[in-house]
Amino acid sequence: MGIGLSTIILNSHSHFEYKPFRLKVHMRKSILFVILQFGILGLIALTGPVLAVNPWFLALETAGLLLGIWAVITIKIGNFNITPDVKPEARLVQTGPYAFIRRPMYAALLLVTLPLVLETFSLFRAALWLLLITVLVFKLRYEEQLLKLAIQDYSAYIAKTYRLIPFVF
């Protein structure tokens, strides 16, 4: 049966089911998060250099890039979703950077973009970075609601990890 991800949502009993109206609202929200995230990232990239020159900023940018690569390798390429939607075959990964923080790819984005904003600083770029944080926090909270419904052990995982910044948040 050819039901794609776009026709599947989670009900309160952690079963996937088809609900056209709720699906439209759900997908719109997910797509909005992605559009905002990539729009902000694009504006940061278009308003300054994409590679830091200052050695400290370059080190921070490199750390973010390495964290992102580590996260992708840990979760396996193709097993993550650009939208906050949970794939039907989703599994809980608790190794690599996921042993410490639940959203290492979001943390990586923030680590890569912060030095770019600071090195070629403007109020506009700073506002973009703060907006990026806001969008990512709303996106991760929404994603965690979906994961709690889809993955039985997710609440226990939440209890022992930080969302985005170890020992802080």
C-alpha positions in Angstrom: 0.0 0.0 0.0 1.6 3.3 -1.1 0.9 5.5 2.0 3.8 8.0 2.1 5.1 10.0 5.1 2.9 12.9 4.1 -0.2 10.8 4.9 0.8 9.5 8.2 0.5 11.1 11.7 0.7 9.8 15.2 -2.4 9.5 17.4 -2.3 9.6 21.2 -1.8 5.8 21.4 1.5 5.9 19.4 -0.1 4.3 16.3 0.2 5.8 12.9 -3.0 6.7 11.2 -4.5 8.7 8.4 -6.3 12.0 9.3 -6.4 14.4 6.4 -7.4 17.6 8.3 -4.9 17.2 11.2 -2.3 16.1 8.7 -2.5 19.4 6.8 -2.1 21.4 10.0 0.8 19.1 11.1 2.6 19.3 7.8 2.2 23.1 7.5 3.7 23.5 10.9 6.6 21.2 10.0 7.3 22.9 6.7 7.0 26.4 8.2 9.8 25.5 10.7 12.1 24.2 7.9 11.4 27.3 5.7 12.1 29.7 8.6 15.3 27.8 9.5 16.7 27.7 6.0 15.6 31.2 5.2 17.4 32.5 8.3 20.5 30.4 7.5 20.4 31.8 3.9 20.2 35.4 5.1 23.2 34.9 7.4 25.2 33.4 4.6 24.2 36.2 2.2 25.0 39.0 4.5 28.6 38.0 5.3 31.3 35.5 4.8 30.6 31.8 5.4 34.1 31.0 6.6 35.5 32.7 9.7 39.0 34.3 9.4 39.7 34.9 13.1 41.3 31.7 14.5 39.1 31.5 17.5 35.9 31.9 15.4 37.3 29.5 12.9 37.8 26.9 15.7 34.3 27.4 16.9 32.9 27.1 13.4 35.0 23.9 12.9 33.7 22.5 16.2 30.2 23.0 15.0 30.9 21.4 11.7 32.5 18.4 13.4 29.6 18.1 15.8 27.2 18.1 12.8 29.2 15.4 11.0 29.5 13.3 14.2 25.7 13.5 14.6 24.9 12.5 11.0 27.4 9.6 11.2 25.9 8.5 14.5 22.3 8.6 13.3 23.2 7.2 9.9 22.7 9.2 6.7 19.2 8.8 5.5 17.8 8.1 9.0 17.1 11.7 9.9 14.4 14.0 8.7 14.8 17.7 7.8 11.3 18.3 9.1 10.4 17.6 12.7 8.1 14.8 11.6 8.9 11.3 13.0 9.5 8.7 10.4 7.5 5.5 10.8 10.7 3.4 11.2 12.2 5.9 13.6 14.4 4.5 16.4 15.9 6.2 19.5 19.7 6.9 19.1 21.5 7.3 22.4 25.1 7.1 21.4 27.6 9.6 20.1 26.6 13.2 20.7 23.0 11.9 21.3 24.3 10.5 24.7 24.7 14.1 25.9 22.3 16.3 23.9 19.1 15.4 22.1 19.6 17.9 19.2 23.2 17.9 18.2 22.5 19.0 14.7 20.7 22.1 15.9 23.6 22.8 18.3 26.0 22.4 15.3 24.0 25.0 13.3 24.3 27.4 16.1 28.0 26.8 16.6 28.7 27.2 12.9 26.7 30.4 12.5 27.6 32.2 15.8 31.2 33.0 14.8 30.0 34.2 11.4 27.6 36.6 13.0 30.2 37.8 15.5 33.0 38.2 13.0 31.0 40.4 10.6 28.7 41.8 13.2 25.6 43.9 12.5 22.4 44.3 14.5 20.6 42.7 11.6 22.8 39.6 11.6 22.6 39.4 15.4 18.8 39.6 15.2 18.9 36.8 12.5 20.9 34.6 14.8 18.6 35.2 17.8 15.6 34.4 15.5 17.4 31.2 14.4 17.7 30.2 18.1 14.0 30.9 18.6 12.9 28.9 15.6 15.1 26.0 16.5 13.8 26.0 20.1 10.2 26.0 18.9 11.0 23.3 16.3 12.8 21.0 18.8 9.9 21.4 21.3 7.4 20.4 18.6 9.6 17.5 17.5 9.9 16.3 21.1 6.2 16.2 21.4 6.0 14.0 18.4 8.8 11.8 19.6 7.2 11.2 22.9 4.2 9.8 21.1 6.2 7.7 18.7 9.0 6.3 20.8 8.2 4.6 24.1 11.6 5.2 25.8 11.8 8.9 24.7 10.6 10.3 28.1 13.3 8.3 29.9 15.9 9.7 27.4 14.7 13.2 28.1 15.3 12.7 31.8 19.0 11.9 31.3 20.0 14.3 28.5 20.0 18.0 27.7 18.1 19.5 24.7 20.8 21.6 23.0 23.6 22.8 25.3 25.2 20.3 27.8 24.6 21.2 31.5 22.5 24.3 30.5 19.5 23.5 28.3 
